[in-house]
Amino acid sequence: MGVRVAVLGATGAVGKEMLTILDERLFPADTIHALASRKSIGVEVSYGDRDLKVEDSDTFDFSKVDLVLASAGADISKAMAGKITAAGAMMVDNSSAFRMDPDVPLVVPEVNPDALDGAKKKRIVANPNCSTIQTVVALKPLHDLAKITRVTCATYQSVSGAGNAAMDELWRQTRGIFVNDEIQKEEFSKQIAFNVIPMIGDFMDGGSTTEEWKMTAETKKILDPKIKLFATCVRVPVFVGHAVAAHVEFENEISAKKAREILREAPGVMLIDKAEDDGFVTPVECVGEFAVFVSRVREDPTVDNGLALWIVADNLRKGAALNAVQIAESLNNRGLLG
């Protein structure tokens, strides 16, 4: 028997990607509903070779589905969660709404699949932040081998992480510069075309941003609460694909050669690491791919037992939609749906 599925936020970039990946991975969906706000009723979205008409999420009867993949923002997730779970459906939420709830598992299937057993309590599973996902997928096998103590990260995050309007703004500004139009800033506080912005989210006490805090807190919850992580998160003029430069310190000795051997066999990881012009992966090459790509594995001589890694992934796929679908697959395999 198949699974009855609804995608909440189906007209957004991640919602559309969820529908695409459900089809690509042959998820056993008996029925599938595309849900969004009332203004999108009747809009058509693609699901494989089919077109689905968007239904009103406010009036939808969630007792008709076993699973809801939600990507409509934290406020909507908080408002809808009670209605969804009371109807008996399992909710996999892509927003930040429940990530730090101690009763809600925060899951990357390659890293902590056993945490899904905790989904029975609230019938909600949280999908982590995009940069966190790709980072922990790369770090997990190395942590198992040599025990990570500290990580410092600089992220290079594409504008698609901020939604469709942010992608449109990059396009408008880029085109405008070439025709000498005045730069209009709506989605970002600074010009994004031909620029980088060292701020994602809001500033917190101490000077870090909410995006940087997410990477720290989520890594601790997913991987190990003893790991110390410090991040600087930067928005870059790339449409799709996030990159992370991670400098990792270990309790035990580990060489770059051994790390490559481990990463080559690690689930979800694609190691492409040669000291030549085409021997590494950039965001352009990761678009449309499922894997987390790791390149430039080096020993860091400035610390004991240190390594440097370059980690790249499609943030709309592994950083959001794919991870959510993988969670759904794991829930189904564990008999937690229906």
Residue frames relative to the residue before (quaternion, step in Angstrom):
aa qw qx qy qz dx dy dz
M 1.0000 0.0000 0.0000 0.0000 0.00 0.00 0.00
G 0.3943 -0.7477 0.4931 0.2057 3.56 -0.89 0.97
V 0.5413 -0.6114 0.4895 0.3057 3.51 -1.43 0.04
R 0.3096 -0.7204 0.5895 0.1941 3.56 -1.05 0.80
V 0.0943 -0.8502 0.5156 -0.0483 3.55 -0.50 1.29
A 0.0546 -0.7451 0.6607 0.0729 3.53 -1.25 0.60
V 0.1992 -0.7412 0.6285 0.1259 3.56 -1.10 0.77
L 0.1768 -0.7951 0.5774 0.0558 3.55 -0.54 1.24
G 0.7440 0.2440 -0.2328 0.5768 3.57 -0.59 1.18
A 0.2264 0.8513 -0.4525 0.1388 3.54 1.20 0.62
T 0.6643 0.5017 -0.3224 0.4506 3.61 1.17 -0.29
G 0.5702 0.5944 -0.3813 0.4198 3.60 1.27 -0.12
A 0.7146 -0.4584 0.3115 0.4269 3.57 -1.31 0.27
V 0.7075 0.4392 -0.2683 0.4843 3.60 0.89 -0.91
G 0.6245 0.5457 -0.3414 0.4424 3.60 0.99 -0.76
K 0.6463 0.5032 -0.3109 0.4821 3.58 0.97 -0.83
E 0.6549 0.5084 -0.3105 0.4649 3.56 1.01 -0.82
M 0.5968 0.5596 -0.3588 0.4494 3.59 1.07 -0.69
L 0.6629 0.5007 -0.3051 0.4656 3.58 0.90 -0.91
T 0.6403 0.5264 -0.3190 0.4595 3.58 0.99 -0.84
I 0.7137 0.4607 -0.2639 0.4568 3.58 0.85 -0.97
L 0.5721 0.5644 -0.3819 0.4564 3.60 1.09 -0.60
D 0.6770 0.4702 -0.2835 0.4901 3.56 1.01 -0.83
E 0.6717 0.5207 -0.3100 0.4261 3.60 0.82 -0.96
R 0.7525 0.3849 -0.2052 0.4934 3.57 0.97 -0.84
L 0.4173 -0.7434 0.4416 0.2796 3.56 1.32 0.24
F 0.1049 0.8035 -0.5720 0.1271 3.55 0.91 0.95
P 0.4525 -0.7379 0.4322 0.2529 3.62 -0.77 1.00
A 0.1330 0.8107 -0.5505 0.1483 3.54 0.49 1.25
D 0.3296 -0.7286 0.5691 0.1915 3.57 -0.79 1.05
T 0.7720 -0.0082 0.0308 0.6348 3.54 1.02 -0.91
I 0.0711 -0.7914 0.6052 0.0498 3.56 -1.18 0.51
H 0.1416 -0.7914 0.5938 0.0319 3.54 -0.94 1.02
A 0.2468 -0.7399 0.6097 0.1409 3.54 -1.05 0.87
L 0.0583 -0.8293 0.5552 -0.0246 3.58 -0.55 1.20
A 0.1268 0.7579 -0.6344 0.0834 3.56 -1.14 0.70
S 0.7193 -0.4186 0.3100 0.4597 3.56 -1.28 -0.16
R 0.7277 -0.4683 0.2947 0.4054 3.54 -1.31 0.40
K 0.6361 0.5600 -0.3402 0.4075 3.60 1.01 -0.74
S 0.7060 0.4508 -0.2638 0.4783 3.59 1.22 -0.40
I 0.3472 0.7526 -0.5009 0.2492 3.61 1.23 0.09
G 0.8095 0.2610 -0.2125 0.4810 3.55 -0.89 0.99
V 0.4934 0.6232 -0.4412 0.4166 3.58 1.24 -0.22
E 0.3186 -0.7590 0.5375 0.1830 3.59 -1.00 0.78
V 0.0589 -0.7666 0.6391 0.0210 3.56 -1.05 0.88
S 0.4968 -0.6969 0.4463 0.2614 3.55 -1.11 0.73
Y 0.0011 0.7376 -0.6752 0.0014 3.49 -1.18 0.80
G 0.7800 -0.1651 0.0510 0.6015 3.54 0.05 1.33
D 0.7741 -0.2785 0.2272 0.5211 3.59 -0.75 -1.03
R 0.5906 0.5492 -0.3667 0.4638 3.56 1.28 0.34
D 0.2740 -0.7104 0.6147 0.2057 3.54 -1.30 0.40
L 0.1817 -0.7773 0.5961 0.0867 3.56 -0.90 0.98
K 0.3402 -0.7138 0.5702 0.2228 3.57 -1.01 0.79
V 0.4627 -0.7000 0.4795 0.2570 3.55 -0.84 1.04
E 0.2133 -0.7674 0.5976 0.0918 3.52 -1.04 0.95
D 0.5824 -0.5972 0.4354 0.3384 3.56 -1.24 0.52
S 0.3786 -0.7527 0.4936 0.2154 3.59 -0.55 1.14
D 0.6249 0.5726 -0.3442 0.4038 3.60 1.07 -0.65
T 0.7779 0.3206 -0.1697 0.5131 3.59 1.02 -0.73
F 0.4467 0.7130 -0.4471 0.3038 3.61 1.26 -0.03
D 0.3655 -0.7140 0.5601 0.2073 3.56 -1.08 0.82
F 0.2407 -0.8286 0.4926 0.1134 3.57 -0.16 1.29
S 0.5047 0.6207 -0.4437 0.4040 3.59 1.23 0.00
K 0.5928 0.5833 -0.3571 0.4253 3.59 1.29 -0.21
V 0.7492 0.3419 -0.2036 0.5294 3.61 1.25 -0.14
D 0.4240 -0.6826 0.5418 0.2465 3.54 -1.33 0.45
L 0.8040 0.1759 -0.0175 0.5677 3.55 1.15 -0.74
V 0.0707 -0.7616 0.6427 0.0435 3.54 -1.07 0.85
L 0.1568 -0.7395 0.6495 0.0820 3.54 -0.86 1.06
A 0.0996 -0.8481 0.5204 -0.0041 3.56 -0.38 1.27
S 0.1459 0.7613 -0.6239 0.0995 3.53 -0.96 0.95
A 0.3683 0.7433 -0.4650 0.3092 3.52 0.69 1.17
G 0.6678 -0.4869 0.3016 0.4754 3.59 1.26 0.20
A 0.6525 -0.5758 0.3429 0.3538 3.54 -1.18 0.69
D 0.6526 0.5266 -0.3337 0.4307 3.60 0.90 -0.83
I 0.6792 0.4737 -0.2945 0.4771 3.57 0.92 -0.87
S 0.6258 0.5357 -0.3448 0.4501 3.60 0.99 -0.78
K 0.6557 0.5032 -0.3133 0.4676 3.58 0.93 -0.86
A 0.6842 0.4940 -0.2885 0.4524 3.58 0.96 -0.86
M 0.7580 0.4136 -0.2048 0.4608 3.59 1.00 -0.80
A 0.5159 0.6981 -0.4118 0.2775 3.60 1.11 -0.56
G 0.6640 0.5201 -0.3140 0.4359 3.58 0.87 -0.90
K 0.6567 0.5098 -0.2966 0.4700 3.55 1.00 -0.88
I 0.6597 0.5199 -0.3016 0.4512 3.58 0.97 -0.91
T 0.7444 0.4212 -0.2410 0.4587 3.57 0.70 -1.06
A 0.6076 0.5519 -0.3569 0.4460 3.60 1.10 -0.62
A 0.6573 0.5033 -0.3000 0.4739 3.57 1.18 -0.58
G 0.6039 -0.6064 0.3324 0.3964 3.57 1.32 -0.03
A 0.5428 0.6231 -0.4035 0.3928 3.59 1.26 0.01
M 0.3969 -0.6520 0.5855 0.2731 3.55 -1.31 0.42
M 0.2030 -0.7889 0.5732 0.0882 3.58 -0.95 0.91
V 0.0974 -0.7398 0.6635 0.0546 3.55 -0.90 1.00
D 0.1089 -0.8570 0.5036 -0.0110 3.54 -0.27 1.32
N 0.3077 -0.7861 0.5174 0.1401 3.54 -0.77 1.12
S 0.5928 0.5866 -0.3699 0.4094 3.61 1.20 -0.17
S 0.6220 -0.5460 0.4167 0.3760 3.55 -1.36 -0.04
A 0.3839 0.7960 -0.4308 0.1830 3.59 1.30 -0.19
F 0.8367 0.1986 -0.0607 0.5067 3.60 0.84 -0.94
R 0.3648 0.7861 -0.4574 0.1992 3.59 1.24 0.01
M 0.7718 0.3400 -0.1903 0.5024 3.57 0.96 -0.78
D 0.4023 0.6856 -0.4922 0.3547 3.59 1.25 0.26
P 0.4182 -0.7409 0.4580 0.2576 3.63 -0.56 1.07
D 0.6909 0.4621 -0.2782 0.4814 3.60 1.20 -0.39
V 0.6556 0.4541 -0.3066 0.5196 3.59 1.31 0.12
P 0.3633 -0.7390 0.5166 0.2346 3.62 -0.65 1.03
L 0.2176 -0.7320 0.6367 0.1069 3.54 -1.12 0.86
V 0.0066 -0.8910 0.4418 -0.1047 3.53 -0.10 1.34
V 0.0296 -0.6904 0.7217 0.0414 3.46 -1.29 0.79
P 0.4333 -0.7687 0.3859 0.2692 3.62 -0.23 1.20
E 0.6515 0.5027 -0.3298 0.4626 3.62 1.06 -0.57
V 0.7243 0.4606 -0.2190 0.4640 3.57 1.22 -0.49
N 0.8365 -0.0374 0.0794 0.5409 3.61 0.65 -1.08
P 0.0199 0.8551 -0.5178 0.0178 3.63 0.73 0.99
D 0.6060 0.5818 -0.3650 0.4013 3.61 1.08 -0.62
A 0.5411 0.6244 -0.4006 0.3959 3.59 1.21 -0.39
L 0.5396 0.6473 -0.3948 0.3661 3.59 1.19 -0.42
D 0.5365 0.6193 -0.4137 0.3969 3.59 1.16 -0.42
G 0.6270 0.5535 -0.3253 0.4413 3.57 1.20 -0.53
A 0.5107 0.6634 -0.4164 0.3544 3.59 1.26 -0.20
K 0.5321 0.6481 -0.4071 0.3623 3.58 1.19 -0.40
K 0.6196 0.6007 -0.3463 0.3680 3.58 1.07 -0.70
K 0.8307 0.1311 -0.0406 0.5395 3.60 0.70 -1.10
R 0.3722 -0.7402 0.4689 0.3062 3.57 1.32 -0.17
I 0.5870 0.5025 -0.3921 0.4992 3.56 1.08 0.83
V 0.0580 -0.7428 0.6652 0.0492 3.54 -1.13 0.79
A 0.2860 -0.7696 0.5500 0.1529 3.57 -0.87 0.95
N 0.3137 -0.7086 0.6073 0.1752 3.53 -1.11 0.86
P 0.4237 -0.7410 0.4471 0.2675 3.64 -0.64 0.98
N 0.6871 -0.4331 0.3906 0.4334 3.52 -1.40 0.02
C 0.6390 -0.5876 0.3448 0.3571 3.57 -1.06 0.81
S 0.7111 0.4421 -0.2763 0.4717 3.61 0.78 -0.92
T 0.5906 0.5592 -0.3653 0.4528 3.58 1.11 -0.61
I 0.6453 0.5509 -0.3352 0.4096 3.59 0.86 -0.97
Q 0.7303 0.4297 -0.2738 0.4550 3.57 0.64 -1.04
T 0.6289 0.5443 -0.3404 0.4385 3.58 1.08 -0.66
V 0.7168 0.4462 -0.2801 0.4568 3.61 0.79 -0.92
V 0.5686 0.5706 -0.3931 0.4434 3.61 1.13 -0.51
A 0.6956 0.4541 -0.2690 0.4874 3.58 0.99 -0.82
L 0.7053 0.4883 -0.2734 0.4352 3.60 0.98 -0.79
K 0.5653 0.6600 -0.3811 0.3156 3.60 1.01 -0.79
P 0.7193 0.4314 -0.2974 0.4560 3.68 0.64 -0.93
L 0.6407 0.5111 -0.3257 0.4714 3.58 1.12 -0.60
H 0.6183 0.5359 -0.3312 0.4699 3.57 1.09 -0.72
D 0.6354 0.5340 -0.3255 0.4531 3.58 1.00 -0.82
L 0.7065 0.4700 -0.2602 0.4608 3.57 1.05 -0.75
A 0.8627 0.1258 0.0056 0.4898 3.57 0.69 -1.08
K 0.4131 -0.7524 0.4265 0.2853 3.62 1.32 0.07
I 0.2354 -0.7899 0.5594 0.0877 3.54 -0.32 1.34
T 0.1895 -0.7802 0.5873 0.1023 3.55 -1.02 0.84
R 0.8165 -0.0025 0.0580 0.5744 3.60 0.99 -0.82
V 0.0513 -0.7779 0.6262 0.0096 3.55 -1.13 0.80
T 0.0621 -0.7435 0.6619 0.0730 3.55 -1.09 0.75
C 0.0942 -0.8216 0.5621 -0.0099 3.56 -0.82 1.06
A 0.0799 -0.7033 0.6975 0.1117 3.49 -1.33 0.53
T 0.1823 -0.7997 0.5649 0.0905 3.58 -0.71 1.06
Y 0.1737 -0.7320 0.6515 0.0979 3.51 -1.30 0.58
Q 0.0153 0.8770 -0.4734 0.0803 3.54 0.28 1.35
S 0.4505 -0.7184 0.4755 0.2341 3.54 -0.85 1.08
V 0.6283 -0.5795 0.3761 0.3578 3.54 -1.23 0.48
S 0.5467 0.6198 -0.4121 0.3836 3.62 1.14 -0.41
G 0.5495 0.6088 -0.3893 0.4193 3.57 1.23 -0.36
A 0.7017 0.4176 -0.2560 0.5174 3.57 1.25 -0.36
G 0.6727 -0.5453 0.2811 0.4137 3.59 1.25 0.25
N 0.7475 -0.4272 0.2881 0.4193 3.52 -1.37 0.15
A 0.6512 0.5275 -0.3290 0.4353 3.58 0.94 -0.84
A 0.6355 0.5231 -0.3285 0.4632 3.59 1.05 -0.68
M 0.6296 0.5131 -0.3318 0.4799 3.58 1.05 -0.72
D 0.6379 0.5206 -0.3236 0.4662 3.57 1.01 -0.79
E 0.6493 0.5251 -0.3238 0.4448 3.58 1.00 -0.79
L 0.6246 0.5191 -0.3400 0.4741 3.60 0.99 -0.75
W 0.6594 0.5087 -0.3084 0.4598 3.57 0.92 -0.87
R 0.6731 0.4971 -0.3034 0.4559 3.61 0.86 -0.94
Q 0.6812 0.4895 -0.2994 0.4546 3.57 0.87 -0.93
T 0.6405 0.5243 -0.3282 0.4551 3.59 0.96 -0.84
R 0.6702 0.4788 -0.2927 0.4857 3.57 0.90 -0.92
G 0.6629 0.5409 -0.3057 0.4179 3.57 0.95 -0.90
I 0.6164 0.5524 -0.3480 0.4402 3.57 1.05 -0.74
F 0.6889 0.4933 -0.2890 0.4457 3.58 0.97 -0.82
V 0.7421 0.3382 -0.2205 0.5350 3.61 1.15 -0.47
N 0.5085 -0.7017 0.3824 0.3205 3.57 1.32 0.37
D 0.3131 0.7303 -0.5355 0.2861 3.58 1.01 0.81
E 0.5675 -0.5658 0.4645 0.3769 3.55 -1.25 0.37
I 0.4458 -0.6948 0.4979 0.2656 3.57 -0.94 0.91
Q 0.1545 -0.7783 0.6049 0.0674 3.56 -0.83 1.07
K 0.1306 -0.7936 0.5930 0.0387 3.59 -0.79 1.08
E 0.0441 0.8057 -0.5865 0.0701 3.57 -0.66 1.15
E 0.7666 0.3594 -0.1843 0.4992 3.58 0.81 -1.01
F 0.7733 0.2311 -0.1210 0.5779 3.58 1.14 -0.64
S 0.5263 -0.6562 0.4468 0.3046 3.57 -1.12 0.70
K 0.7435 0.2664 -0.1644 0.5910 3.56 1.27 -0.42
Q 0.6276 -0.4815 0.4312 0.4341 3.56 -1.30 0.24
I 0.2463 -0.7803 0.5588 0.1354 3.58 -0.91 0.93
A 0.6052 0.5526 -0.3729 0.4351 3.63 1.03 -0.61
F 0.8470 0.0208 -0.0621 0.5275 3.58 -0.89 1.03
N 0.6577 0.4515 -0.2992 0.5235 3.58 1.10 0.70
V 0.2076 -0.7275 0.6233 0.1978 3.57 -1.34 0.08
I 0.2191 -0.7890 0.5681 0.0819 3.55 -1.06 0.83
P 0.2353 -0.8181 0.5091 0.1273 3.63 -0.39 1.17
M 0.6227 0.4735 -0.3634 0.5059 3.54 0.83 1.05
I 0.0984 0.7520 -0.6471 0.0781 3.57 -0.79 1.07
G 0.7553 0.2405 -0.2210 0.5682 3.55 -0.59 1.15
D 0.6182 -0.5320 0.4264 0.3912 3.53 -1.27 -0.47
F 0.5282 -0.6198 0.4723 0.3373 3.56 -1.19 0.53
M 0.2170 -0.7628 0.6015 0.0960 3.53 -1.12 0.82
D 0.6725 -0.4291 0.3794 0.4686 3.57 -1.30 0.04
G 0.7452 0.3551 -0.2758 0.4924 3.56 -0.88 0.94
G 0.5680 -0.6583 0.3499 0.3487 3.58 1.28 -0.15
S 0.5756 0.5648 -0.4024 0.4335 3.60 1.17 -0.20
T 0.4250 -0.6806 0.5277 0.2786 3.56 -1.26 0.37
T 0.6666 -0.4983 0.3637 0.4184 3.55 -1.27 0.28
E 0.6175 0.5406 -0.3528 0.4494 3.61 1.05 -0.67
E 0.6579 0.5010 -0.3046 0.4726 3.58 1.00 -0.81
W 0.6293 0.5243 -0.3269 0.4714 3.56 1.05 -0.77
K 0.6207 0.5543 -0.3454 0.4338 3.59 0.98 -0.84
M 0.6581 0.5145 -0.3267 0.4422 3.59 0.84 -0.92
T 0.6658 0.5032 -0.3013 0.4613 3.58 0.96 -0.85
A 0.7260 0.4521 -0.2560 0.4504 3.57 0.68 -1.12
E 0.6855 0.4934 -0.2948 0.4469 3.58 0.91 -0.86
T 0.6186 0.5332 -0.3475 0.4608 3.60 1.01 -0.72
K 0.6411 0.5189 -0.3221 0.4647 3.57 0.98 -0.79
K 0.6890 0.4826 -0.2896 0.4566 3.59 0.90 -0.91
I 0.7176 0.4544 -0.2544 0.4623 3.58 0.95 -0.86
L 0.8235 0.3137 -0.1137 0.4588 3.54 0.72 -1.13
D 0.7405 -0.2948 0.2517 0.5491 3.58 0.69 -1.07
P 0.4101 -0.7398 0.4713 0.2499 3.63 -0.62 1.04
K 0.6264 0.5580 -0.3373 0.4272 3.60 1.21 -0.34
I 0.5444 0.6221 -0.4064 0.3892 3.60 1.20 -0.30
K 0.2442 -0.7327 0.6179 0.1475 3.56 -0.99 0.89
L 0.0286 0.8040 -0.5914 0.0549 3.58 -0.77 1.04
F 0.0356 -0.7741 0.6321 -0.0006 3.54 -1.01 0.90
A 0.0697 -0.8310 0.5515 -0.0196 3.57 -0.76 1.07
T 0.1313 -0.7018 0.6875 0.1327 3.49 -1.38 0.47
C 0.1414 -0.8274 0.5427 0.0307 3.57 -0.46 1.23
V 0.0778 -0.8249 0.5579 -0.0470 3.54 -0.70 1.18
R 0.2966 -0.7244 0.5946 0.1839 3.57 -0.99 0.88
V 0.0999 -0.8093 0.5788 0.0086 3.57 -0.84 1.03
P 0.5543 -0.6458 0.4134 0.3237 3.63 -1.14 0.55
V 0.3703 0.6666 -0.5280 0.3739 3.53 0.62 1.27
F 0.4677 -0.7052 0.4498 0.2857 3.60 -0.87 0.85
V 0.8055 -0.0322 0.0692 0.5876 3.61 0.80 -0.99
G 0.6953 0.4534 -0.3584 0.4273 3.56 -1.06 0.82
H 0.1341 -0.7868 0.6011 0.0401 3.55 -0.72 1.17
A 0.1259 -0.7644 0.6262 0.0878 3.55 -1.21 0.59
V 0.1140 -0.7730 0.6221 0.0508 3.55 -1.18 0.69
A 0.1794 -0.7265 0.6525 0.1190 3.54 -0.97 0.94
A 0.0375 -0.8326 0.5510 -0.0409 3.57 -0.34 1.28
H 0.1203 -0.7540 0.6434 0.0562 3.56 -0.96 0.96
V 0.0948 -0.8513 0.5130 -0.0569 3.51 -0.38 1.36
E 0.1502 -0.7685 0.6171 0.0772 3.55 -0.99 0.93
F 0.2017 -0.8018 0.5597 0.0554 3.55 -0.98 0.97
E 0.5400 -0.6014 0.4818 0.3384 3.52 -1.24 0.49
N 0.7843 0.2602 -0.1186 0.5506 3.56 1.02 -0.85
E 0.6333 -0.5580 0.3851 0.3732 3.54 -1.20 0.50
I 0.0990 0.7680 -0.6276 0.0810 3.56 -1.04 0.83
S 0.2759 -0.7670 0.5602 0.1476 3.56 -0.88 0.95
A 0.6261 -0.5196 0.4129 0.4093 3.56 -1.25 0.33
K 0.6200 0.5494 -0.3400 0.4451 3.58 1.03 -0.76
K 0.6796 0.4755 -0.2933 0.4754 3.60 0.89 -0.91
A 0.6235 0.5411 -0.3395 0.4508 3.57 1.03 -0.79
R 0.6406 0.5152 -0.3275 0.4657 3.59 0.96 -0.81
E 0.6356 0.5317 -0.3331 0.4498 3.59 0.95 -0.83
I 0.6727 0.4930 -0.2875 0.4710 3.57 0.95 -0.91
L 0.6918 0.4868 -0.2816 0.4529 3.58 0.85 -0.98
R 0.5932 0.5887 -0.3627 0.4123 3.58 1.08 -0.66
E 0.7552 0.3568 -0.1846 0.5180 3.58 1.12 -0.67
A 0.4960 0.7000 -0.4111 0.3082 3.60 1.25 -0.14
P 0.5143 -0.6498 0.4570 0.3232 3.62 -0.96 0.78
G 0.8250 0.2336 -0.1889 0.4787 3.54 -0.96 0.94
V 0.6624 0.4997 -0.2927 0.4751 3.60 1.27 -0.19
M 0.0955 -0.7405 0.6609 0.0757 3.54 -1.17 0.73
L 0.1947 -0.7950 0.5683 0.0846 3.58 -0.49 1.23
I 0.0885 0.7476 -0.6527 0.0849 3.56 -0.79 1.09
D 0.2387 0.8020 -0.4805 0.2624 3.53 0.05 1.32
K 0.2767 0.7209 -0.5863 0.2451 3.53 -0.07 1.36
A 0.4374 -0.7007 0.5016 0.2572 3.57 -1.00 0.81
E 0.5087 0.5848 -0.4602 0.4330 3.54 0.50 1.28
D 0.7483 -0.4577 0.2433 0.4140 3.56 -1.27 0.41
D 0.7868 0.2708 -0.1440 0.5356 3.60 0.97 -0.78
G 0.4774 0.7241 -0.3907 0.3084 3.57 1.24 0.38
F 0.7014 0.3632 -0.2682 0.5515 3.57 1.16 0.54
V 0.4269 -0.7060 0.5131 0.2370 3.58 -1.28 0.35
T 0.1731 -0.7588 0.6213 0.0912 3.54 -1.10 0.82
P 0.7104 -0.4646 0.2921 0.4406 3.63 -1.17 0.27
V 0.6011 0.5768 -0.3709 0.4104 3.61 0.98 -0.73
E 0.7185 0.4634 -0.2553 0.4515 3.58 0.94 -0.88
C 0.6619 0.5242 -0.3192 0.4303 3.60 1.14 -0.40
V 0.4988 0.6879 -0.4233 0.3143 3.58 1.20 -0.37
G 0.8069 0.2373 -0.2083 0.4992 3.55 -0.85 1.03
E 0.6170 0.5514 -0.3362 0.4497 3.57 1.29 -0.09
F 0.4759 -0.6769 0.4918 0.2710 3.55 -1.24 0.56
A 0.6600 0.5796 -0.3063 0.3670 3.59 1.02 -0.79
V 0.3625 -0.6102 0.6397 0.2951 3.48 -1.49 0.19
F 0.2239 -0.8005 0.5476 0.0962 3.58 -0.60 1.16
V 0.1018 -0.7831 0.6125 0.0350 3.55 -0.95 0.93
S 0.0311 0.7869 -0.6120 0.0724 3.55 -0.89 1.05
R 0.8205 0.3083 -0.1922 0.4413 3.55 -1.39 0.00
V 0.1800 0.7807 -0.5678 0.1891 3.58 0.83 1.00
R 0.0962 0.8088 -0.5649 0.1325 3.56 -0.56 1.21
E 0.4503 -0.6326 0.5479 0.3113 3.52 -1.24 0.45
D 0.2920 -0.7516 0.5736 0.1441 3.54 -0.98 0.94
P 0.2470 -0.8235 0.4926 0.1346 3.60 -0.26 1.21
T 0.5791 0.6183 -0.3759 0.3757 3.61 1.23 -0.17
V 0.7596 0.2241 -0.1561 0.5902 3.59 1.30 -0.19
D 0.5522 -0.5709 0.4732 0.3810 3.55 -1.25 0.33
N 0.8570 0.0359 -0.0459 0.5120 3.56 -1.01 0.89
G 0.3920 0.7327 -0.4661 0.3036 3.57 0.81 1.01
L 0.0692 -0.7704 0.6326 0.0378 3.54 -1.19 0.71
A 0.2128 -0.7308 0.6280 0.1620 3.54 -1.30 0.48
L 0.0695 -0.7961 0.6012 -0.0017 3.57 -1.03 0.89
W 0.2074 -0.7168 0.6480 0.1527 3.54 -1.26 0.59
I 0.0607 -0.8324 0.5481 -0.0548 3.58 -0.47 1.28
V 0.0101 -0.8187 0.5702 -0.0674 3.57 -0.66 1.16
A 0.1349 0.7840 -0.5999 0.0852 3.59 -1.03 0.76
D 0.5325 -0.5732 0.5138 0.3520 3.53 -1.32 0.42
N 0.3337 -0.7977 0.4703 0.1763 3.57 -0.35 1.24
L 0.6343 0.5051 -0.3440 0.4736 3.60 1.15 -0.42
R 0.6924 0.4242 -0.2610 0.5221 3.57 1.20 -0.52
K 0.8118 0.2086 -0.1486 0.5248 3.62 -0.10 -1.15
G 0.6780 0.5103 -0.2998 0.4359 3.59 1.03 -0.67
A 0.8034 0.1543 -0.0827 0.5692 3.59 1.23 -0.16
A 0.8353 0.2804 -0.1537 0.4473 3.57 -0.06 -1.35
L 0.6690 0.4976 -0.3154 0.4532 3.59 0.84 -0.91
N 0.6587 0.5065 -0.3278 0.4495 3.59 0.84 -0.88
A 0.6349 0.5263 -0.3278 0.4609 3.59 1.03 -0.78
V 0.6673 0.4830 -0.3029 0.4792 3.60 0.95 -0.85
Q 0.6248 0.5241 -0.3391 0.4690 3.60 1.03 -0.71
I 0.6080 0.5259 -0.3464 0.4835 3.58 1.06 -0.69
A 0.6485 0.5182 -0.3138 0.4610 3.58 0.94 -0.91
E 0.6395 0.5203 -0.3231 0.4647 3.59 0.97 -0.82
S 0.6723 0.4970 -0.2959 0.4621 3.57 0.94 -0.90
L 0.6229 0.5284 -0.3347 0.4699 3.57 1.03 -0.77
N 0.6701 0.4965 -0.3008 0.4625 3.56 0.93 -0.88
N 0.6580 0.5129 -0.3078 0.4575 3.58 0.97 -0.84
R 0.6947 0.4476 -0.2627 0.4979 3.59 1.16 -0.58
G 0.4997 -0.6836 0.4096 0.3395 3.58 1.25 0.07
L 0.4681 0.7071 -0.4161 0.3282 3.57 1.17 0.54
L 0.6355 0.4786 -0.3468 0.4967 3.58 1.25 0.16
G 0.7622 0.3533 -0.2616 0.4752 3.56 -1.10 0.70
